[in-house]
């Protein structure tokens, strides 16, 4: 019997450790430009932030360059205002005339406010027409932004164009009403004199004042729409304090109120512009019925309201139509 011998087991020699391969460094992140670099790049190529507020002089130049749009927008709004009414534009004159008739019944007849007022009918109609200009301009200003949000959000233009255009619309409407007022004055025996020319600077001052107040309220109402609901009550109170239906001069001579109250009523800007228009158009309304320094008051109120209102509105230029 043959015996087979198995070969001795072979052992593999241990392999020396292989040196580890060096790990590859991670890829470098892409370069990200800092905000300072982006601003410098934008300045180099003349780019600006969309919707950013321009400087005040640049803003004024932008509005002046859009004067055609402002006048066209005002005329279009004036034409469309009564487009659904059968009488159309006749209501532009009928509304203040009907108001004057109602106030004549209440103040002239029932309350006897015409006592001591010469030519009370021209006195009343002039006061109502002039007050309506101020009232309607301010009410339009409260809806200048909120009532034109589609236009504000769709197009880039200086937003002050809207309240300025609405103020111009009310001025155009007043001029139509004044044409009827002149006819009424003719019928009541009032004929043109050189003093009628004073109506031009008086209306200019009033238009500037109304526009400034409209700019202020346009900014306020853009953030707080409830202001437009409150303004009719404020304006009604202001009208009663402005002497549109009664004579502040008669109140002053009655001695029933302190001098400070009478002075405040006389310096009331709405009363100042009403007094100037009466002085210009009504022969019996003399300079003795005007408050002291009336032209300085008229110009001061106009410059203060328009300048302050324009700057106040401009400071929030980039916020309109957002949120």
Secondary structure, 3 states (H helix, E strand, C coil): CCCCCCCCCCCCCCCCCCCCCCCCCCCCCCCCCCHHHHHHHHHHCCCCCCCCCCCHHHHHHHHHHCHHHHHHHHHHHHHHHCCCCCCHHHHHHHHHHHHHHHHHHHHHHHCCCCCCCCCHHHHHHHHHHHHHHHHHHHHHHHCCCHHHHHHHHHCCCCCHHHHHHHHHHHHHHHHHHHHHHHHHHHHCCCCCCHHHHHHHHHHHHHHHHHHHHHHHHHHHHHHCCCHHHHHHHHHHHHHHCCCCCCCHHHHHHHCCCCHHHHHHHHHCHHHHHHHHHHHHHCCCCCHHHCCCCHHHHHHHHHHHHHHHHHHHHHCCHHHCCCC
